[in-house]
């Protein structure tokens, strides 16, 4: 008989399932929110104010619509525009 192997993620999930669901959600939400804050800080450091505001709007809309591609398309579009502008400046 083959022994069923489990991933470390399965083990961690089982560990947390026995704890209070509210505490688990609170913890995960805190991590996600802190990650989003860090991402927005990086965006505002990397792009001009107008582009960063557009990406912030796209991030929020992506979360709301559960479609990460909206944000990814925005990053690619802005990156392409910046590259095009830099190439023209040379």
Secondary structure, 3 states (H helix, E strand, C coil): CCCCCCCHHHHHHHHHHCCCHHHHHHHHHHHHHHHHHHHHHHHHHHCCHHHHHHHHHHHHHHHHHCCHHHHHHHHHHHHHHHHHHHHHHC
